[in-house]
Amino acid sequence: MLPSATRPHASPGHLHTQKWRGRIGLSLVAMLSVLAGMTDAIGFMASGDFVSFMSGNTTRMAVAISAGELGLTLRLVILIATFILGNALGIIVSRLGRRRALPLLLSIATLLCAAAAWPYETQLPALLAAIIAMGMLNAAVEEVNGLPVGLTYVTGALSRFGRGLGRWMLGERRNGWRVQLIPWTGMFAGAVLGAVLEHHFGLKALFASGLLAAALGLLSLKIPHRWQLGYMPR
């Protein structure tokens, strides 16, 4: 054990920086979760398919298989594969953009606006563009100060919150479990907003998602690059 005089410790300045890095990161998570919830609600109400909730689409695919609905099964296979592709593209765009949020979020905004502007009655191409965008969104933030976060899915966040609650009830005092409600709250609020927008504008409500993505990309310019490196996947 090191003597107290030589034992390493965090300076007040480092702790202050870490605190603000965490606050800014969690604020970004909240807004990106709003974007995910908004987009998912719009896509679901307009098409009956989830654009970010792949757990739901996986369950629907299993039910379709059991019922022998080959057309619906194929459609859901395509949606899930597209989401996986979107996640891969998110990493690629992130790396090409030197792990800065702006290029990634502008790419997402372009896809969402293209989906909203799709002029034909067949909605599948627009839906696929939105799904790719939501897959890419997961590359925007993966953790904040070492705490894992999810943007387009909140089952994990609720599970981590519940496990943390159980430990707290047993008298353990670990940090970080309460913040898992932030992405859930953001997604819920975004879904409510998206549902209202879709009710009035249909699939064109994705323009609002695209504008929000672009606005968040521009706001990310205010976040130091070294902080963004800590938020985004390696």
C-alpha positions as CSV (number, residue, x, y, z in Angstrom):
1,M,0.0,0.0,0.0
2,L,1.3,3.4,-0.9
3,P,2.0,6.0,1.9
4,S,-0.6,8.6,2.1
5,A,1.8,11.2,0.8
6,T,2.5,9.3,-2.4
7,R,-0.9,7.7,-2.9
8,P,-2.5,8.8,-6.2
9,H,-5.7,10.7,-5.9
10,A,-8.0,12.7,-8.1
11,S,-7.4,16.5,-8.0
12,P,-10.4,18.8,-7.4
13,G,-10.1,20.0,-11.0
14,H,-10.2,16.4,-12.4
15,L,-13.3,15.6,-10.3
16,H,-15.0,18.8,-11.5
17,T,-14.3,17.9,-15.1
18,Q,-15.5,14.4,-14.6
19,K,-18.7,15.7,-13.0
20,W,-19.4,18.0,-15.9
21,R,-18.5,15.3,-18.4
22,G,-21.1,13.1,-16.8
23,R,-23.8,15.8,-16.7
24,I,-23.3,16.7,-20.4
25,G,-23.1,13.1,-21.4
26,L,-26.4,12.2,-19.6
27,S,-28.1,15.3,-21.1
28,L,-27.0,14.1,-24.5
29,V,-28.3,10.6,-23.7
30,A,-31.7,12.1,-22.7
31,M,-32.1,14.0,-25.9
32,L,-30.9,11.1,-28.1
33,S,-33.4,8.9,-26.3
34,V,-36.1,11.4,-27.1
35,L,-35.1,11.2,-30.7
36,A,-35.2,7.4,-30.6
37,G,-38.6,7.3,-28.9
38,M,-40.1,9.8,-31.3
39,T,-38.9,8.0,-34.3
40,D,-40.0,4.6,-33.1
41,A,-43.5,5.9,-32.3
42,I,-43.9,7.5,-35.7
43,G,-42.7,4.5,-37.5
44,F,-44.9,2.1,-35.5
45,M,-48.0,4.2,-35.9
46,A,-47.5,4.8,-39.6
47,S,-46.5,1.2,-40.5
48,G,-47.2,-1.2,-37.6
49,D,-43.5,-2.0,-37.4
50,F,-41.0,-0.9,-34.8
51,V,-38.0,1.0,-36.1
52,S,-35.8,0.7,-33.0
53,F,-37.4,-1.8,-30.7
54,M,-36.0,-5.0,-32.3
55,S,-37.0,-7.1,-29.2
56,G,-40.6,-6.4,-30.3
57,N,-39.9,-7.3,-33.9
58,T,-38.2,-10.5,-32.9
59,T,-41.2,-11.6,-30.8
60,R,-43.5,-10.7,-33.7
61,M,-41.3,-12.7,-36.1
62,A,-41.5,-15.8,-33.9
63,V,-45.3,-15.5,-33.7
64,A,-45.4,-15.1,-37.5
65,I,-43.3,-18.2,-38.0
66,S,-45.5,-20.2,-35.7
67,A,-48.6,-19.0,-37.6
68,G,-47.0,-19.8,-41.0
69,E,-47.2,-16.2,-42.1
70,L,-44.2,-16.3,-44.5
71,G,-44.7,-12.8,-45.9
72,L,-44.7,-11.1,-42.5
73,T,-41.8,-13.3,-41.4
74,L,-39.7,-12.2,-44.4
75,R,-40.6,-8.6,-43.8
76,L,-39.5,-8.8,-40.1
77,V,-36.3,-10.6,-41.1
78,I,-35.5,-7.7,-43.4
79,L,-36.2,-5.1,-40.7
80,I,-34.0,-6.8,-38.1
81,A,-31.2,-7.3,-40.6
82,T,-31.5,-3.7,-41.6
83,F,-31.1,-2.6,-38.0
84,I,-28.0,-4.7,-37.6
85,L,-26.6,-3.1,-40.8
86,G,-27.4,0.4,-39.3
87,N,-25.4,-0.4,-36.2
88,A,-22.5,-1.5,-38.4
89,L,-22.7,1.7,-40.5
90,G,-22.9,3.8,-37.3
91,I,-19.5,2.4,-36.2
92,I,-18.0,3.0,-39.7
93,V,-19.3,6.6,-39.9
94,S,-18.2,7.3,-36.3
95,R,-14.6,6.1,-37.2
96,L,-14.5,8.0,-40.5
97,G,-15.7,11.1,-38.6
98,R,-12.9,10.6,-36.0
99,R,-15.5,9.6,-33.4
100,R,-17.2,13.0,-33.4
101,A,-21.0,13.1,-33.1
102,L,-21.7,15.7,-35.8
103,P,-21.0,13.5,-38.9
104,L,-23.0,10.6,-37.4
105,L,-26.0,12.7,-36.4
106,L,-26.1,14.6,-39.7
107,S,-26.1,11.2,-41.5
108,I,-29.0,10.1,-39.3
109,A,-30.8,13.4,-40.0
110,T,-30.4,12.9,-43.7
111,L,-31.8,9.4,-43.6
112,L,-34.8,10.5,-41.5
113,C,-35.6,13.4,-43.7
114,A,-35.3,11.2,-46.8
115,A,-37.8,8.7,-45.2
116,A,-40.2,11.6,-44.4
117,A,-39.9,12.8,-48.0
118,W,-40.6,9.4,-49.6
119,P,-43.3,10.1,-52.2
120,Y,-44.7,6.7,-52.9
121,E,-47.5,4.7,-51.1
122,T,-45.1,1.8,-50.5
123,Q,-43.6,2.7,-47.1
124,L,-41.0,-0.1,-46.8
125,P,-38.1,1.9,-48.3
126,A,-38.9,4.8,-45.9
127,L,-39.2,2.5,-43.0
128,L,-35.8,0.8,-43.8
129,A,-34.1,4.3,-44.0
130,A,-35.5,5.1,-40.5
131,I,-34.4,1.7,-39.2
132,I,-30.8,2.3,-40.5
133,A,-30.8,5.7,-38.8
134,M,-31.9,4.2,-35.5
135,G,-29.2,1.5,-35.8
136,M,-26.6,4.2,-36.4
137,L,-27.8,6.2,-33.4
138,N,-26.4,3.5,-31.1
139,A,-22.9,4.6,-32.0
140,A,-23.5,8.1,-30.7
141,V,-23.2,7.3,-27.0
142,E,-22.3,3.9,-25.5
143,E,-21.2,4.9,-22.0
144,V,-20.9,8.0,-19.7
145,N,-18.2,8.0,-17.1
146,G,-18.0,4.2,-17.3
147,L,-21.8,3.7,-17.0
148,P,-23.3,1.7,-19.9
149,V,-26.3,3.3,-21.6
150,G,-28.6,2.3,-24.4
151,L,-30.4,4.8,-26.7
152,T,-32.8,2.8,-28.9
153,Y,-33.7,0.2,-26.3
154,V,-34.5,0.6,-22.6
155,T,-35.0,-3.0,-21.4
156,G,-31.4,-3.1,-20.3
157,A,-31.7,0.3,-18.6
158,L,-34.8,-0.8,-16.6
159,S,-33.1,-4.0,-15.7
160,R,-30.0,-2.2,-14.4
161,F,-32.2,0.2,-12.5
162,G,-34.1,-2.7,-10.9
163,R,-31.0,-4.5,-9.9
164,G,-29.6,-1.3,-8.4
165,L,-32.8,-0.8,-6.5
166,G,-32.5,-4.3,-5.1
167,R,-29.0,-3.7,-3.9
168,W,-30.1,-0.3,-2.4
169,M,-32.9,-2.1,-0.5
170,L,-30.2,-4.5,0.9
171,G,-28.2,-1.5,2.1
172,E,-25.6,-1.4,-0.6
173,R,-24.7,2.1,-1.8
174,R,-23.4,1.8,-5.3
175,N,-23.6,4.8,-7.6
176,G,-25.0,5.1,-11.1
177,W,-28.1,2.9,-11.0
178,R,-30.6,5.8,-10.7
179,V,-29.3,7.4,-13.9
180,Q,-30.6,4.4,-15.9
181,L,-34.0,6.0,-15.7
182,I,-32.8,8.9,-17.9
183,P,-32.9,7.0,-21.3
184,W,-36.2,5.4,-20.3
185,T,-37.7,8.8,-19.5
186,G,-36.3,10.3,-22.7
187,M,-37.7,7.5,-24.8
188,F,-41.1,7.7,-23.2
189,A,-41.3,11.4,-23.6
190,G,-40.1,11.2,-27.2
191,A,-42.7,8.4,-28.0
192,V,-45.5,10.6,-26.7
193,L,-44.3,13.5,-28.8
194,G,-43.9,11.2,-31.8
195,A,-47.4,9.8,-31.5
196,V,-48.9,13.3,-31.4
197,L,-46.9,14.3,-34.5
198,E,-47.8,11.1,-36.4
199,H,-51.4,11.7,-35.7
200,H,-51.3,15.0,-37.5
201,F,-48.7,14.4,-40.2
202,G,-48.3,10.7,-40.7
203,L,-44.9,9.4,-41.8
204,K,-43.9,13.0,-42.7
205,A,-43.6,13.6,-39.0
206,L,-40.1,12.0,-39.4
207,F,-39.0,15.5,-40.6
208,A,-39.2,16.5,-36.9
209,S,-36.9,13.6,-36.0
210,G,-34.5,14.6,-38.8
211,L,-34.5,18.2,-37.6
212,L,-33.9,17.1,-34.0
213,A,-31.0,14.9,-35.1
214,A,-29.4,17.8,-37.0
215,A,-29.9,20.2,-34.1
216,L,-28.3,17.7,-31.7
217,G,-25.4,17.3,-34.1
218,L,-24.8,21.0,-34.1
219,L,-25.1,21.2,-30.3
220,S,-22.4,18.4,-30.1
221,L,-19.9,20.9,-31.5
222,K,-20.0,22.5,-28.0
223,I,-18.8,19.2,-26.4
224,P,-15.0,18.8,-26.2
225,H,-13.7,16.1,-28.5
226,R,-12.0,14.2,-25.7
227,W,-15.3,13.9,-24.0
228,Q,-17.0,12.6,-27.1
229,L,-14.2,10.0,-27.4
230,G,-15.3,8.7,-23.9
231,Y,-19.0,8.6,-24.9
232,M,-18.7,6.8,-28.2
233,P,-17.9,3.1,-28.9
234,R,-14.2,2.3,-29.4
